[in-house]
Amino acid sequence: MGYVVDGVELKTDEQGFLLEPDYRDEAVKVIAAAEGIELTDAHWEVVNFLRDEYKANGHTPNFRTMLKDVQAIRPGADSKALYDLFPLGPAKQGAKVAGLPQPLGKGGY
């Protein structure tokens, strides 16, 4: 399963995660549409957070760490709010929509 962004098919693993990160906003839009997610400002905040974490650490955080860090940038965010954004799992589905490779282990470090 690949995604076509700007006429180019992006390579994915068997679960639909990109093999190499793609930081273009258009990639996020294409992947979100394939996941059935209509992007809001809250989605973009999480996407940008996950991209920044990946750039800084080479991987994305697990859900517990993600929740703590997202609360710092989005006060009042809780696990329900993140699952409302990414119902298949904020750490994994969020990373997929952000155009990042599959998280390590159970969703990162």
C-alpha positions in Angstrom: 0.0 0.0 0.0 1.5 3.3 -1.0 0.4 6.9 -1.0 0.6 9.1 -4.1 1.8 12.6 -3.2 2.4 15.2 -6.0 2.4 12.3 -8.5 5.0 10.2 -6.7 4.2 7.0 -4.9 5.7 6.9 -1.4 7.0 3.5 -0.2 5.3 2.0 2.8 5.5 -1.1 5.0 2.7 -3.7 5.0 0.8 -1.6 7.7 0.9 1.6 5.6 3.7 3.4 7.5 6.2 5.3 5.3 9.6 3.7 5.1 11.2 7.2 5.1 9.8 10.3 6.7 8.0 12.8 4.5 7.6 16.2 6.1 5.4 17.7 3.4 2.0 18.9 4.5 0.5 17.4 1.4 1.7 13.9 2.6 -0.1 14.4 5.8 -3.3 15.3 3.9 -3.1 12.3 1.7 -2.4 9.8 4.6 -5.1 11.4 6.8 -7.6 11.0 4.0 -6.6 7.4 3.6 -7.1 6.9 7.4 -10.5 8.6 7.3 -9.4 11.5 9.3 -10.5 15.1 8.7 -7.6 17.3 9.8 -8.2 20.0 12.3 -5.9 22.5 14.0 -5.6 20.0 16.9 -4.5 17.3 14.5 -1.8 19.6 13.1 -0.5 20.4 16.6 0.0 16.7 17.3 1.5 16.1 13.8 4.0 18.9 14.2 4.9 17.7 17.7 5.5 14.2 16.4 7.6 15.5 13.5 9.7 17.6 15.8 10.2 14.6 18.1 11.2 12.4 15.2 13.7 15.0 13.9 15.2 15.5 17.3 15.3 11.8 18.4 15.1 9.7 15.3 11.8 8.2 16.6 8.5 9.2 18.2 7.5 8.9 21.8 5.3 6.2 23.3 1.8 7.2 24.3 2.5 8.0 28.0 5.3 10.4 27.0 3.4 11.8 24.1 0.4 12.6 26.4 2.6 14.4 28.9 4.4 16.4 26.2 1.2 17.3 24.3 -0.4 18.5 27.5 2.4 21.0 27.7 1.6 22.5 24.3 -2.2 21.9 24.5 -3.4 22.4 28.1 -6.4 20.3 29.0 -5.5 17.6 26.4 -6.1 14.1 27.9 -6.0 10.6 26.6 -9.6 10.8 25.4 -8.9 14.0 23.4 -5.9 12.3 21.7 -8.0 9.2 20.9 -10.7 11.4 19.5 -8.1 12.7 17.1 -6.4 9.4 16.3 -8.9 6.6 17.2 -6.6 3.7 16.2 -4.0 4.9 18.7 -2.5 8.4 19.0 1.2 7.2 19.1 0.9 4.9 16.1 -1.8 6.4 14.0 -0.5 9.9 14.8 2.9 8.9 13.5 1.5 7.4 10.4 -0.6 10.5 9.6 2.5 12.7 10.4 4.3 10.9 7.5 6.7 9.1 9.8 8.0 5.5 9.8 6.4 3.0 12.1 7.2 3.7 15.8 9.5 1.5 17.8 8.0 -1.2 20.1 4.7 -0.1 21.4 4.8 3.4 20.0 8.3 4.8 20.5 10.6 5.4 23.4 
